[in-house]
Amino acid sequence: MLHEAATGQATASLSPLSSASPAAFGSDATAAGAPALTTYHAYQIIRRNGAVVSFEPSKIAVALMKAFLAVHGTSGAASASVRETVEQLTQNVVRALLRSRPSGGTFHIEDVQDQVELGLMRSGHHEVARAYVLYRERRAQERAAQGEAARAAEPQLMVVDGGERRPLDLAALKSLIASACENLGADVKPEPVLAETQRNLYDGVAIDEVYKAAILAARTLIEKDPGYSRATARLLLHTIRREIIGGEVTQAEMQAKYAEYFPGYIKKGIQAELLDEKLGQYDLAKLGAALKADRDLQFDYLGLQTLYDRYFLHIEDTRIEMPQAFFMRVAMGLALNEIDRETRAIEFYEVLSSFDFMSSTPTLFNSGTRRSQLSSCYLTTVSDDLDGIYEALKENALLSKFAGGLGNDWTPVRALGSHIKGTNGKSQGVVPFLKVVNDTAVAVNQGGKRKGAVCAYLESWHLDIEEFLDLRKNTGDDRRRTHDMNTANWIPDLFMKRVIEGGHWTLFSPSTCPDLHDKFGKAFEEAYVGYENKVDRGELKLYKRMPAKDLWRKMLSMLFETGHPWITFKDACNLRSPQQHVGVVHSSNLCTEITLNTNDSEIA
């Protein structure tokens, strides 16, 4: 099939349906407009005979075109629609393959052909898919009859370990996979994992790639039985141990290994200026002895992979932190100021490592490090001057740097068209500054471990509210869009009353009615109506009056279209706030569950 055409073996002797052959993928033909080969230099294809060749998406296009011609006749070759369909299907297949190996790797030819089948079915080309499936089955039977599947006479597979070639220790690989599947139920079997792993190996493969192939093989079975998630995690745990401890370490040996490894890990982290020097003052031998290796087996695959990718400390991309050491490091950071530090650290470790309690992400990132910022969210109010605005931007950047999520109250900033006394000009409003906030959140992500997260809050009487509602739209002037940050309406009860009554709503600039920002409930209503009366008397020039229902309709429309701005209620939060005596709640956080008072000098 695929490898036959690639090695020059004849395919012309096949039946007319052979035009639909997946073998075309292995031919030397190149589809017009196909991506350059160098784009996929990190990817390779394993043929059925074990040979490894470059991954060339153009050959997928050739196979698909022949499949369509076999079903629809040669007249289809001239059809622009067929060519466009083939091009789109090829792109879909390539994207699906690359998603499974984002960092590069090998695909078995059967995996590629499975994706082609899936792509044909999903796009509704059922006749072509049927012909493709039948052809594959017939060729499989032919190979079985010819004895092509026999592997006994093949030379032993060689792997590269530490720069040296040696035979693959198949017995050790079987034992590793069997131990990973142990005690996970009768439906979690090592045989499918081993078979899929072997199918993705080739002569001269690095030993690390062998273990990666085992992880990927087990991962593909998770959808068949959730128990394979634990098996995959155990295989990943094996590679983590090889990276950090070095060599092969069994689960039975890990209890002693943890106690031996832990003091050295703390010292290495301190020397690398990753850990707080005070951690070295603990009784490290006592804490190392308290680590429980069997709790490594509690992880499922996604949990352990996430810890490995984002949380474990590393030196030049080499991890130095094992799972139980990670939990103990967090516990040590939390117990630094306790009287009996070791005892309290062990208590914290017990609840963390047993998953009875889990700290927030910033705590897991930073506890025990040189900059132990442990809070998840911060709320700020932005003042109405350039110093205050850019000070808020600086605070955003610094807080985001150490994994804090941000909620900014932008209501005090004057609206578009407001007078600027210092320059005798007019303000550009809130939106241009929010664009800078958005780009800052992208540029200063959370410690390089996850995206920066910011939410801007604006009260519904602000004159810029209509533009604020459009910030997350995908159309319009991109200079006035914020695609990466969150937005939220801060709605007073009076607005909802006007909606229910079918009344009008007046928008103001905070520069002409600064006290509205710090009022809620009855006091807000009285002040707001007073400003509306000033408008009626001609005393205020900068305003906009509109039916409240129209603004409410736009709020809901944008919420439906973009998921933003969120609907949050100013009066409900303030009337229930236990901190009314110290200030007003002007915003919430990213999860809208924290409501604390803020002002231009108070960060919550």
DRENFI-857980 format. One record per residue (C-alpha): x, y, z. Coordinates in steps of 0.02 Angstrom, whole numbers, plus 32768, in hexadecimal, padded with zeros to 4 digits. Example, Ala and Ser with C-alpha at 12.3 -4.5 7.8 and 13.67 -1.06 7.14 Angstrom:
// DRENFI-857980
82677F1F8186/82AC7FCB8165/
***
This chain:
// DRENFI-857980
800080008000/804A80A78035/80FC80698042/80EE80027FA1/80DB80997F32/816280F57F91/81DE806A7F74/81B5805B7EBC/814E7FBB7EC4/80C67FB17E41/80147FE37E67/7FD37FE27DB5/7FA67F2A7DBF/7F207F4E7E40/7E697F587E10/7E1E7FFD7DD0/7DF580277E84/7EAF802F7EA3/7EA280E37E6B/7E5681027F15/7EEA80AF7F67/7F3980FA8002/7FDA80C17FB0/7FDC81637F51/800F81B77FF2/80B481607FE3/80D381907F2E/814D82127EF2/80C5827E7EA7/80B1832B7EEC/800B83857EEE/800884357EAC/800B84B67F34/803A84377FBB/809884778053/81548473804A/81A383D78092/8210843E8107/817384788161/816183C881A7/8217839B81C5/81F083668279/817682E0823E/8194823581F0/812E81A481AE/814980EF81E2/812080748156/80E27FC58175/818E7F7E8153/81D57FED81DE/822B80678169/8222811F819A/820481A58116/81E0825E8119/812F829C8137/80F082EA8095/803C832A8098/803E83387FDB/8032827A7FD3/7F91827E8037/7F4C82F37FB2/7F7F827A7F29/7F2B81E77F81/7E8B824A7F9B/7E8682847EE6/7E9881D07EA9/7E1081997F20/7D98821A7ED8/7DC681EC7E25/7DA681337E49/7CF4815A7E7F/7CC581ED7E10/7D2B81C87D75/7DBC82227D23/7D4E82B67CF4/7D5982EB7DA9/7E1183167D95/7DE283B37D38/7D6183E67DB9/7D93847D7E20/7D1C84447EA9/7D73839B7EB7/7E1E83EE7EC2/7DE084667F47/7D9183D57FA7/7E3383717FA0/7E9784077FDA/7E228426806D/7E1E836F809F/7EDC83678098/7EE983FD810A/7E6D83AF8184/7ECD830A8188/7F74836181A3/7F2E83CF822D/7EE583388286/7F8B82DB827E/7FF3836F82B9/7F7D838D834C/7FA982E0838D/806583058383/807783C2839F/813283B483C0/815A8342832E/816782858323/813881F082B9/809381B48270/80738102823D/802C80F5818E/7F8E80A681D4/7F7281418240/7F7C81B081A7/7F0281448146/7E8B813F81DC/7E8881FD81DB/7E6581FF8120/7DD1818A813B/7D9281F681C9/7DA582948162/7D42824A80D1/7CB682128144/7CAA82B681A2/7CA3831A8101/7C1482B080BF/7C7282588032/7C2E81AE8064/7C4281567FBB/7CF981847FB0/7D1481528066/7CBF80AB8047/7D2F80867FB1/7DC780BA8016/7D98804980A9/7D757FB38039/7E197FC97FDE/7E7A7FCE8082/7E247F3180BF/7E467ED2801E/7EFE7F028022/7F097ECC80D8/7EC67E2280A8/7F407E148017/7FD27E3B8088/7F967DBB8106/7F8A7D37807E/80397D60803F/80807D5780EE/80B57E0D80EE/807C7E1F81A2/80F97D9E81E1/817F7DF2824B/81DF7D5C828D/82667D648207/82817E1F8219/83217E5C826D/83157E948322/82E57F4A8339/83757FB9836F/8362805283DE/83D880E18408/83F880F884C1/847A817484FE/84C48180844F/84DA80C38440/8477804A83D6/84337FB1842F/83A67F358416/82FD7F69845A/82DB7F0F84FE/822D7ED684D1/82177E798575/823C7F1685D9/81C27F79856E/813B7EF68589/815C7EF98644/81517FB7864A/80AA7FBC85EF/80657F2B8655/80917F8286F8/803E802186B9/7F9C7FC2869B/7FA37F62873F/7F0A7F6987B2/7EA87FDB873F/7E1F7F608713/7E087ECF869D/7DE97F428608/7E8F7F9C8617/7F047F2485BF/7FBC7F3B8591/7FB17EDC84EB/7F5E7F678484/7FD87FE684CA/806E7F7984A0/802E7F5383F1/8011800B83CA/80BA80398413/81157FBA83A7/80B67FF4830E/810180A18324/81B6806D833B/823D806682B7/82F2803082AE/836580AD8302/82DC81008369/8317815D8405/82E9810584A7/828F81A284E2/822281978447/81F880E38473/81B1811B851B/815981AD84C8/810A8134844C/80CA80CC84DF/807B8166852E/80278198848B/7FEC80E5846F/7F9B80DE851B/7F52818C8505/7EF3815A8469/7E9780D584CE/7E54814D8553/7DB5816984F0/7D9680AD84F2/7DAE809985AD/7DD28125862A/7E4680B08688/7EC780C98600/7EDA817C8640/7F2D813786DD/7F9680C18674/7FD081508606/7FFB81B786A0/8066812986E2/80C4811D863E/80DF81D98643/811981C986F8/819C814D86BD/81E481CB8642/81E1825486C8/824581E4873C/82C381C086B3/82D8827A8694/82E982AF874A/8333821A87A6/838B81C98713/8381811286E3/82F4809686FB/829B80A087A3/8209803087CE/817480668836/81AD7FF388C3/8255804E88CB/820B80FD88CB/81E9810C8986/82A280FE89AD/82D281648914/826381F58948/82B6820189F3/836181FD89A0/833682798916/82D682FD8978/8362835889D8/83CA8364893A/833683AA88DA/831B84368959/83D484638956/83D884618898/833F84D38891/838F854E890A/8433854F88AA/83D485728809/837D86048861/82D485B38847/82AB858C88FC/82A985F88997/834A85E189FA/82E185CA8A98/82AA851F8A57/835A84E38A77/833F85018B32/82BD84778B3C/82E683C78B78/82EE83878AC5/830D82D28AF7/826E82D28B61/8207831E8AD4/825282A88A53/822282138ABE/816F82558AC7/8158824F8A09/80E181C589D2/8115817A892B/807381178917/801481BB8901/806981D08859/7FF0814C881B/7F5881B98840/7F73822887A9/7F1582188707/7F7082438667/7F3182F5864D/7F5683268700/800982E686FF/802D832A8651/7FEE83D68686/805D83D48720/80F183A186B7/80D384268632/80AB84BA86A3/80CD849E875B/816984368779/8206849D8791/8289848A870A/833984C386E3/835184E78629/82B584808600/82F183E98663/827883C286F0/82BF83B487A0/821B839B87FE/81C382F4881A/810782F4883F/811282D688FB/81A5834F890A/813983D088B3/80B083BF8936/812F83C589C3/81808462897A/80D684B78978/80B5847D8A2B/815F84BC8A65/813D85678A1C/8096856F8A76/80E3853A8B1C/817A85AF8B1B/8138861D8BA8/80F185928C13/8141856A8CBC/815284AE8C9D/817584BE8BE4/819A84098BBB/80FB83C98C0E/808E844C8BB9/80E3842F8B11/80BF83758B1D/8009839B8B4A/7FF9840D8AB2/804E83898A47/7FD483038A81/7F3983638A49/7F87839D89A6/7FD282F7896D/7F3482978998/7ECD8313892F/7E5E833689C6/7E8783ED89A9/7EDE8446891A/7F2684F58920/7F0985738896/7F7D857B8801/7FE78610883C/800585B688E1/803B85198885/80A9857F8810/80FC85EE8891/80F585A48941/81A585858982/81F685E888F4/8255868B8902/81B986EE88D3/812D8697892E/809586F588EB/80068683891F/7F6886E588F1/7EFE86B8885B/7EA5875D8838/7EBC8818884E/7E3D88A4883C/7E7089568814/7E2089FD87EC/7E708A678763/7E798B218786/7E518BA78705/7EFE8BE886D7/7F918BA78672/7FFA8B83870C/7F6D8B1B8755/7F468AC286B2/7FF98A8E868F/80198A658745/7F8589EE8737/7FD289A3869A/8077898A86F5/801E89398788/7FC288C7870E/8065889086BF/80BD886F8765/8029881187B1/801187AB8713/80CA877F8710/80B1871987AE/800E86C58779/7F8C873E87BB/7EE687538761/7EAA88088755/7E0688658764/7E13891E8734/7D8E89A18758/7D988A1F86C8/7CFC8A8486F1/7D598B1F8736/7DB58B3C8690/7D638BC9862D/7D028B9F858F/7D238BC384D8/7D128C7D84B4/7D2C8CB68568/7D908D568584/7E478D4685B7/7E748DDE861E/7F308DCC8610/7F348DCE8551/7E8C8E1F852D/7E698D8884BF/7DEE8CF984BF/7E028C4B8507/7E088BAD849D/7DA78B528524/7DC08AAA8576/7DCD8A3884DF/7E7E8A6384A0/7EC38A41854F/7E66899C8557/7EBE896984B6/7F6589878510/7F26892185A5/7EFA8893852E/7FA5889584DB/7FFC889E8585/7FA0880285BE/7FDE87A98522/809187E88533/80A287C785EF/8057871C8605/804D86C686AD/8100869886CE/8112864F861F/80A085C18657/7FF385F78620/7F9F868A85C9/7F88872E8625/7ED58749865F/7E8187F38673/7DCD882C8681/7D9A88E3866B/7CFC891F86C3/7C9889B7868B/7BF889FD86D5/7B628A058661/7B4D8AC3866E/7BFB8AE48626/7BF58B3F8580/7C6E8AC08532/7BFF8A2B855E/7BC58A0D84AB/7C768A008469/7CA289988502/7C1D891A84D0/7C7089038426/7D2088E18466/7D1A88258449/7CCB882C839B/7D2E87E1830C/7CFA886B8294/7D1B89258293/7DB8898B82B3/7E3489128302/7E8989A3835A/7DEB89B183C3/7DD988F883E8/7E1D888E8477/7E1B87D88440/7E7C879184D4/7E3387E3856F/7D8C87D385C6/7D0B885C85E0/7C7988718658/7BE688E8866D/7BD3892F871E/7B178951871E/7AB889B787A0/7A07898587D0/79C48A2A878B/79F289F386DB/798D895386EC/78F989B98730/79008A278695/7904898C8626/786A8945867C/780F89EC8676/783F8A0D85C0/78978AAD85F4/792E8B0885B1/79E18AF685EB/7A618B8285EA/7B1B8B6685D0/7B988BDC8623/7C518BF8862A/7C9A8BDD86D9/7CF68C8286C6/7C4F8CDE86D6/7C008C6E875A/7C908C2287BF/7C288BF68859/7BBC8B7487FE/7C4E8AFB8803/7C4D8AF288C2/7B918AEB88DC/7B198A5988DA/7A648A358905/79F58AC98933/7A868B448938/7AB98B168886/7A088B278846/79F48BD58892/7A9A8C12884D/7A7B8BC687A1/79CE8C168792/7A1C8CBA87C9/7A978CB38737/7A0A8C8A86C0/79B18D2686FE/7A4E8D8B86DA/7A4A8D478628/79968D7D8617/79C58E2B8653/7A548E3485D6/7ADC8E36865C/7B338D99861B/7B678D908565/7BC18CE8855C/7B3F8C5E8568/7AD88BE58501/7A258BB38521/79DA8B1384DC/79508A958502/798D8A24858E/7947898D8533/79B689B1849B/7A5389AF8506/7A1889128562/79F588BE84BB/7AA488E7847E/7AEF88A58520/7A9687FF8509/7ABE87F9844F/7B788810846F/7B72879184FE/7B2487148486/7B9B873D83F7/7C42874A8454/7C22870E8506/7C4D87BF8541/7C358831859C/7BF987CC8630/7B5F8807868E/7B89883A8742/7B2288A187BA/7B6B8931881D/7AE18947889F/7ACD888E88C5/7B88888088EB/7B91891D8955/7AF3890189BA/7B37885789F0/7BEA88908A0B/7C2A88808ABF/7CAB890A8A98/7C2F89988A79/7C8189FC8B05/7D298A018AA9/7CF88A1C89F4/7C9289F0895B/7C9E895388F1/7CC2898C883F/7CE788E987E7/7D04882F87FB/7D8A87B987BC/7D9687438728/7D2486C3877A/7CAC874887BF/7CAA86F7886B/7D1B877588C5/7CCB881E88EF/7D3C888F8954/7D47894B8962/7DCB89A888FD/7DFE8A5B88D7/7E908AB18882/7F008A888917/7EB689E1894C/7EDA893C88F3/7E7088AA892D/
***
